[in-house]
Amino acid sequence: MTGASGFCGGYVARGARALGADVVCLGRRPGPDGTRHVRWDAAAGPPDLSGADLVVHLAAAVGDPAPGRRAERAFHAVNVDGTRWLLDAAGARPVVWVSSGSVYRAHDGVVTEDHPVDGQRTAYGRTKAAGERLALNAGAVVLRPRAVYGHGDPHLLPRLRRAVRRGVIRLPGPDTLLSLTAVENLADACLRAHAWPAGPYNIADSRPYPRNETVARVLPGVRVHEIPLPVALAAAALRARGVTRYAVEQLAHGLVLDIGRARARGWEPARHLGDFLGGAGAGPR
């Protein structure tokens, strides 16, 4: 496994251990207790996969930096070059490669795995799409979750909290439906997917969530105000109050993932947002 020291990877590593697997965590930092650590810098060269019979790749450069060549190079080094190093080292071993719903072209409505994968406006989206193409060409199983959330989430919920001003959060455009993915649902898919045919699979909760209601539920006491999308995009161009184009796109477009392909392989999402409300750290990625 790569990325086992992170939020999603930690859940997958612990789940694999619970199934009795011998888990080797590749990365700069160790994974959960009970796993073995082999140091690997995804941007520096090939990993040591000695003895491995399955590779699950979750390591990625994530975040929402200011646009520019420096950020693009840093994301490319991990998400594209690191993928190439990993695939070359994996050889004929099966690979489960965790991608993102961010690879899809911006869209309001339901998307299947055949929806266009282009037109990304962020370094993260562009480099995840490029890495994914390498993985698909190598015959990997590729999982596409969207907005992964759960206990220990270090990403979206903190961003939402930082966007609150005087008890109000301003969301771009009108209310819409969004797919979210409970981290346990993603982990379960990661542990099953090695038996699936190669190709891409959307991974999300069983139903989409109304955006405004969901934000209000995970930020109790905070009022939701809608602002016109052009105003939000203008603020993102200036990164005013920390608003970024990535955040606007994630919240403005009602991207709903069709999960029928994964369901056809016997996978079913068992968790939903209601399982986490009221607990510490509950919220979307």
N, C-alpha and C positions, 0 to 999 in steps of 0.2 A: 504494500500500500504506500502511496504517496499522499501527503497532506494529512496524515493521521494526527498531527499536533494541532490541527485547526478544528473549527466548530463542527463542520459536517464530517470530516475524516475521523474525528474522535468517536462519533456515534457509530460509524461503520466499523472501526477497529474493535470497539467494545462488543458490537454485535457479532463480529466474526469470532472473537474469543469465546463468546457465550456458546457458539456452535461447535467449539472444540478445535478451531483452526489455529495453526501456528502462524502468528501474524508478525511480519517483519516490516517495520516502519521506515521508509526511506525519506530523508529530509534533513534539514538543518537542526531540527529539534526533535527530541524523543516523542513517541506517541504515548498512549495511556499505559498504565501499569499492566504488567503481564505480557507486553509486547517487546520485541527486540528492535533496537535502533541501529540502522546503518546510515551513516551520514551521506547526504547527497544534496548538492546545490544544483537545482534544475537548470540554471543558466550557465553552468560551468563545464558540463561534460556528461558522459553516460553513467547510469547507475550500475551498481553491482547487483544483479538479479540471481546470483548463484543459489540454486536450490529451490527457486520459486516455481510454482506450477500455475499460478494465476496472478495477474497484475490488475489492481484497481487504482486508477489514477485520479486523485482529487486535488493534487497540488495545483495552485494557480496564483497568478498575480491578480489581486482584486483591489477594489477601491475606486475612488472617483477623483483622480488628480486633475489639476488644471491641464487643458489640452496643450499639446506641443510635441516636438520631436523627442524630447527627453523622456516623457512619459510613454510615448509610443514604443521607443526602444526598450525601455525597462519591461513593459508588458509583453512585448514580442519575445524578449529573451527567455521568459519563463513559459508563456502560454503557447508559443510556437516552437522555438528552438528546443525548449525543455521537452516538449512532446516528441519532437523528432529524435532526441537522444533516447528517450524512454522506449519508443517504438522500435528503434534499431536494436536496443538491448533485449527487448522482449522476444524478438524473433518469432517463432511459431507459437509462443505461449498465448493463451487467450487474454484479451485486454478489455476491461470495462473502463471507459473514459467518460468522466463526468463533465458535461458541457453546461449550457445555461439557456434559458429561454431568451436571453439577451441576443442570441445569434439571429433571431427572426427579424425580418423587416417589420417596422412599426405598423401596427394593425389594430383595429377595433373589432373584436369578434373572435370566433373560435378558429384556432389554427391546428391543422394536422402537421405531421412530420414532413409533408410535401410543400408546406408554405415556403416562399422564397427566403433564403438565408443570405441576405445582402443588405447593403444600405445602412449598416451600423454607424452611429454617430459618435461612439466613444472608443477609446483605446481598448477597454475591456471587451466590448462587443466585437470589435474587428479582430482582435487577436484570439479570442475564444473561437470565433468562426473559422479562422485560419488553422488553428490547432485541431479543431474538429474535423476539417477536411482531411488532414493527414491521418487522423485516427480512422475515419471511415474508409479511406483508400487502403489502409493496412488491414481492414477486416475486423475492426473493433466493434463492440457494442457501445453505443453512445447514448447517454442519458441526458435529457434536457429538462431539469427542474426550473421552476421560476419562484423567486422570492422565498427562499428557504427560511423557515422560522422555527423556534423552539427554545427551550431553556439553555441559556448560555449564548444566545444570539449576539454577536458583536457588531452587527452591520445595520440593518434597516431600522430596527427599533431605536437604537441610539441616534440615528440620523433624524428620525421623526421627532424625537424628544428635543433635539437641538433646534429644530425648525419652529418650535412653539415660542410665541412671543405674547406675553401678557395673557396667557390662558387661551390663545387662539392659534390654530394652525391653518395656513392658507394652502389649499390644494389646487392644482392646475386643471382648468376646464371643468365640465360638468361631471357629475357622479357617473361611475361606470362599474362594470364587473371585472374582477381580477382573479387570475389563478394564483394561489399560494401553495407552497409545498412544506408540509410538516417534516422536520428533519428525520423523524423516525420512518416516515414513508419513503424518503430518499434512501435512507440506510437499508431498508428492507429491499428496495429495488436493486441497490448495489450488490447485495448478497445473493440475489436470485439471477441477476442478468447474465452471468457467465454461461448459463444454459440456454440463453435466447439466441436466435439467429442474429448475425451481424447486422448493424444498421442503427438508425436513430429511434429513440423512444421518448415521448413526452412523459414527464413524471410530475404529478400534482395531486392535491387533495381531490376528493370525489366530486366536489362542486366548487364553482367560483364564489367569490365573496363580494358584496357591495362595498365599494371603496370607502365612502364616507362613513357608513355605519361601522365598518371594521376599524378604521382609524379611531373613531370615537370610543369604541370598545376597548382597544388596547391602550388608549390614553384617556382614562376616565377623568372627567372634569374639564377636559379641553374642548373648546368649541371649534367646529369645522366651518371654515369659510371657503367658498369657491372663488377663484380669480380667473379672468380670461386667459386662455392658453398663450396668446401673443405676449401678454404682460409677464407671464411666468418664464417664457423663453427669453425675453429681454433681460429679466433679472438673472437668468442662468448665464447669459452671455457675459454679464458683468460679475458673475458669482456673488451677487448681492446677498448678504446675510447667509452665506454658505450654500445658496441655491445653485444647483448644477444641472446641466442638460441631462445627465444620466438620471438624476432624481425626478426631473420633470417627466421624462419619457416613461419611467417605471410607473408613475402615478397617473399620468394623463391618458394613456392608451389602455383600453380594456382588453388586454391580451388574455384570452382564455384557452388553455391547452386542452386539446382533445387527447384523452389518455386511453383510447380504445385499443391502440396497438399493444401497449403494455398489458392491459387487461386480458387481451386475447392470449397472452402467455401465462395467465394464471395469477398475475399480480393484482392486488386490490389494496387501495389506500385505506388503512385502518384508523388513522388519526385525523383529527380536524382541529380547527382553531379553538373551538369551545373547550377542548381538553386542557388548554393552557391558560385560559383566562382566569385570573385570580391567583396565579402562581408567580413567584419571583422570576423575572427574566423572560416572561412570556411575550412573544411578539414576532413579527415577520422579519426575514433577512432582506 
